[in-house]
Structure formats: structure tokens, C-alpha cells
Amino acid sequence: MAMKFAKILDGNLGGFGLEYDNTLGKKNTMRLDALTYEAAISEARSFLGIDANDHDPEGVVWHVE
């Protein structure tokens, strides 16, 4: 079973970033528009299409930390 990882990063000036695996085995990064860690996790899960069972639409299991 395939597994991918996403990591919430502390951004500059109090924001958050996201580092996540792409389909080529590389890392992508982006800035999140969230003010709290919990909101950052929620935004990351929504962006990546992760459901309540930690799967994306292709059935890949994600671990978000």
C-alpha cells in the first residue's frame, strides 16, 4: 500500500507552510492561509483531498504531522 507524508511547517511571521510528497517522489511546498496549527492541518487535508480515513481520492494513505 502506498503512503505519502505531509508536514506542517512553522512559517515566517506566524504563518504556516506545507511540505508534501508529489507523485514523482519529490517534495512540494506551499504557504497555508491558517492562523493556528489545527487550522493548518485542516487546510492541508482539504488541499490534498484527504478524507477522514486518511486516504486521498486515489486511495493513497497520508500521514500529516
N, C-alpha and C positions, 0 to 999 in steps of 0.2 A: 504494500500500500504506500502510495506517495505521501510525503509530508513536507510542508513548507513552513517557514518561520517568518514572523513579522516582529519587529522590535520597536517599541515606543521610545523615542529619543527626547531628552531634555533639550529644547531649542534655546536659542539666544533670546533674550528679552522676555523670558517667562512663557514662551510658547512651546509647542511640541512638534516633533518630526516623526516620520515613519520610515523605517528601513525594512524592505520586504524582498523576498525571493521573486524573481520573474521566471518565465517559462524556459529561459536559457541557462538557468543555474547561476545567474548573476544577481547582484543586489541593486534595487532601485531605492531612491529616497524621495520624500516629498514633505512639505510642510503641512501640518494639520491645523485646522481652524478651531482649536479647542482650548479652553481655559483651565481644565482640570485633567488629571490623569485618566479618570474614569470616562470623561467625555472623549478624550483622545483614543482610548480603546474602542469605544462605541463607533467613532468616526472611521477608524481604521477597519473595523469589522464590516461596516457598511460599504466602504470603498472597495474592499476586496471581495465582497459578496459572500461573507462567511455567515452561515446560519447558526442556530442555537446548538447544533451538534458539532460545530467546528469544521464543517465542510463547505467548500465553495461550490459553485454550480457544476464544475467538472468532477466533483466527488473527492477532491484532494483535501486531506486533513491539514488544518492550520493550527499552529501554536503561536498565540500572540502574547508577548510579555512586555 
